[in-house]
Amino acid sequence: MKRKLGTLVVAMIWGFFVWKGFKGAPKGTIPMIVTMFMMFVVGLVLITFSN
């Protein structure tokens, strides 16, 4: 399960930096994406340490 969740992080980074999926988005979008990414990583860490 941990590998599947890690691939989601890679996909988010790939879409954001390589494909520039949010290019031309409104100004408030980037902080929301950064917050979402940070919360997702915190969730992964919590899931990892819950075992």
N, CA, C and O atoms as a DFTB+ gen file, in Angstrom:
204 C
 N C O
     1  1       0.821      -1.192       0.000
     2  2       0.000       0.000       0.000
     3  2       0.869       1.262       0.000
     4  3       0.525       2.259      -0.634
     5  1       1.993       1.210       0.714
     6  2       2.856       2.383       0.805
     7  2       3.434       2.755      -0.553
     8  3       3.606       3.937      -0.852
     9  1       3.732       1.765      -1.367
    10  2       4.276       2.051      -2.693
    11  2       3.234       2.748      -3.564
    12  3       3.562       3.658      -4.325
    13  1       1.995       2.323      -3.451
    14  2       0.932       2.948      -4.242
    15  2       0.756       4.408      -3.852
    16  3       0.547       5.262      -4.713
    17  1       0.838       4.694      -2.565
    18  2       0.688       6.069      -2.107
    19  2       1.873       6.917      -2.542
    20  3       1.711       8.091      -2.874
    21  1       3.064       6.327      -2.541
    22  2       4.247       7.050      -2.996
    23  2       4.165       7.409      -4.464
    24  3       4.638       8.469      -4.875
    25  1       3.567       6.533      -5.258
    26  2       3.437       6.836      -6.679
    27  2       2.488       8.010      -6.910
    28  3       2.632       8.742      -7.890
    29  1       1.526       8.191      -6.019
    30  2       0.635       9.350      -6.134
    31  2       1.396      10.655      -5.921
    32  3       1.126      11.655      -6.586
    33  1       2.351      10.639      -4.988
    34  2       3.169      11.830      -4.758
    35  2       3.994      12.139      -5.997
    36  3       4.089      13.292      -6.415
    37  1       4.588      11.108      -6.581
    38  2       5.378      11.299      -7.800
    39  2       4.493      11.828      -8.922
    40  3       4.915      12.706      -9.674
    41  1       3.288      11.317      -9.046
    42  2       2.373      11.778     -10.089
    43  2       1.986      13.241      -9.883
    44  3       1.878      13.995     -10.850
    45  1       1.776      13.645      -8.634
    46  2       1.451      15.047      -8.363
    47  2       2.610      15.960      -8.745
    48  3       2.414      16.998      -9.377
    49  1       3.815      15.565      -8.356
    50  2       4.993      16.372      -8.683
    51  2       5.188      16.434     -10.188
    52  3       5.474      17.497     -10.739
    53  1       5.035      15.300     -10.850
    54  2       5.201      15.234     -12.308
    55  2       4.193      16.150     -13.007
    56  3       4.559      16.915     -13.900
    57  1       2.952      16.073     -12.606
    58  2       1.926      16.898     -13.232
    59  2       2.129      18.382     -12.983
    60  3       1.821      19.214     -13.837
    61  1       2.643      18.703     -11.822
    62  2       2.828      20.108     -11.476
    63  2       4.037      20.717     -12.176
    64  3       3.940      21.800     -12.753
    65  1       5.172      20.028     -12.129
    66  2       6.412      20.602     -12.648
    67  2       6.689      20.259     -14.107
    68  3       7.161      21.114     -14.857
    69  1       6.407      19.034     -14.524
    70  2       6.757      18.614     -15.882
    71  2       5.665      19.003     -16.869
    72  3       5.943      19.632     -17.890
    73  1       4.421      18.628     -16.568
    74  2       3.325      18.921     -17.495
    75  2       2.795      20.339     -17.341
    76  3       2.059      20.835     -18.194
    77  1       3.179      20.994     -16.232
    78  2       2.695      22.349     -15.929
    79  2       1.160      22.399     -16.014
    80  3       0.574      23.250     -16.683
    81  1       0.550      21.458     -15.314
    82  2      -0.895      21.290     -15.364
    83  2      -1.689      22.476     -14.844
    84  3      -2.872      22.612     -15.157
    85  1      -1.058      23.337     -14.053
    86  2      -1.783      24.471     -13.482
    87  2      -1.298      25.797     -14.045
    88  3      -1.509      26.848     -13.440
    89  1      -0.656      25.749     -15.190
    90  2      -0.188      26.982     -15.831
    91  2      -1.406      27.811     -16.254
    92  3      -2.325      27.299     -16.893
    93  1      -1.400      29.066     -15.898
    94  2      -2.513      29.942     -16.234
    95  2      -3.667      29.877     -15.245
    96  3      -4.708      30.495     -15.466
    97  1      -3.491      29.134     -14.155
    98  2      -4.544      29.041     -13.143
    99  2      -4.595      30.342     -12.337
   100  3      -3.610      31.079     -12.295
   101  1      -5.724      30.628     -11.701
   102  2      -5.809      31.829     -10.860
   103  2      -4.756      31.816      -9.750
   104  3      -4.247      30.759      -9.378
   105  1      -4.435      33.001      -9.228
   106  2      -3.355      33.136      -8.244
   107  2      -3.562      32.294      -6.991
   108  3      -2.582      31.818      -6.418
   109  1      -4.765      32.099      -6.559
   110  2      -5.024      31.341      -5.341
   111  2      -4.843      29.843      -5.487
   112  3      -4.895      29.117      -4.494
   113  1      -4.633      29.368      -6.698
   114  2      -4.536      27.935      -6.937
   115  2      -3.233      27.352      -6.408
   116  3      -3.238      26.283      -5.800
   117  1      -2.126      28.034      -6.630
   118  2      -0.817      27.504      -6.252
   119  2      -0.714      27.271      -4.738
   120  3      -0.262      26.198      -4.338
   121  1      -1.109      28.218      -3.879
   122  2      -1.064      27.927      -2.440
   123  2      -1.938      26.735      -2.046
   124  3      -1.576      25.975      -1.148
   125  1      -3.076      26.567      -2.705
   126  2      -3.930      25.415      -2.398
   127  2      -3.254      24.109      -2.807
   128  3      -3.357      23.112      -2.094
   129  1      -2.563      24.105      -3.948
   130  2      -1.862      22.909      -4.402
   131  2      -0.723      22.574      -3.448
   132  3      -0.525      21.408      -3.106
   133  1       0.023      23.579      -3.018
   134  2       1.125      23.355      -2.078
   135  2       0.589      22.817      -0.757
   136  3       1.164      21.889      -0.187
   137  1      -0.505      23.390      -0.266
   138  2      -1.120      22.910       0.972
   139  2      -1.601      21.478       0.824
   140  3      -1.401      20.663       1.725
   141  1      -2.228      21.160      -0.293
   142  2      -2.701      19.799      -0.544
   143  2      -1.537      18.816      -0.558
   144  3      -1.625      17.733       0.021
   145  1      -0.442      19.196      -1.224
   146  2       0.726      18.323      -1.296
   147  2       1.312      18.086       0.095
   148  3       1.643      16.954       0.447
   149  1       1.440      19.154       0.887
   150  2       2.002      19.012       2.231
   151  2       1.109      18.149       3.115
   152  3       1.609      17.310       3.864
   153  1      -0.199      18.345       3.037
   154  2      -1.116      17.543       3.846
   155  2      -1.102      16.080       3.416
   156  3      -1.226      15.185       4.252
   157  1      -0.953      15.838       2.123
   158  2      -0.881      14.469       1.625
   159  2       0.365      13.779       2.150
   160  3       0.306      12.622       2.567
   161  1       1.496      14.480       2.133
   162  2       2.745      13.903       2.635
   163  2       2.641      13.641       4.138
   164  3       3.098      12.602       4.613
   165  1       2.049      14.561       4.885
   166  2       1.843      14.345       6.322
   167  2       0.962      13.122       6.543
   168  3       1.227      12.325       7.443
   169  1      -0.071      12.966       5.741
   170  2      -0.927      11.782       5.836
   171  2      -0.168      10.499       5.559
   172  3      -0.375       9.491       6.235
   173  1       0.714      10.532       4.565
   174  2       1.539       9.350       4.275
   175  2       2.435       9.001       5.451
   176  3       2.586       7.831       5.802
   177  1       3.027      10.016       6.054
   178  2       3.894       9.781       7.215
   179  2       3.085       9.192       8.361
   180  3       3.541       8.255       9.017
   181  1       1.901       9.720       8.612
   182  2       1.059       9.192       9.690
   183  2       0.645       7.752       9.421
   184  3       0.629       6.930      10.337
   185  1       0.313       7.441       8.180
   186  2      -0.044       6.063       7.832
   187  2       1.151       5.145       8.023
   188  3       1.005       4.026       8.514
   189  1       2.338       5.615       7.637
   190  2       3.544       4.804       7.765
   191  2       3.839       4.482       9.225
   192  3       4.171       3.344       9.555
   193  1       3.720       5.475      10.098
   194  2       4.042       5.263      11.503
   195  2       2.896       4.651      12.307
   196  3       3.082       4.335      13.482
   197  1       1.737       4.480      11.717
   198  2       0.607       3.908      12.455
   199  2       0.754       2.410      12.687
   200  3       0.114       1.849      13.576
   201  1       1.596       1.765      11.889
   202  2       1.789       0.319      12.065
   203  2       2.694       0.115      13.206
   204  3       3.008      -1.025      13.549
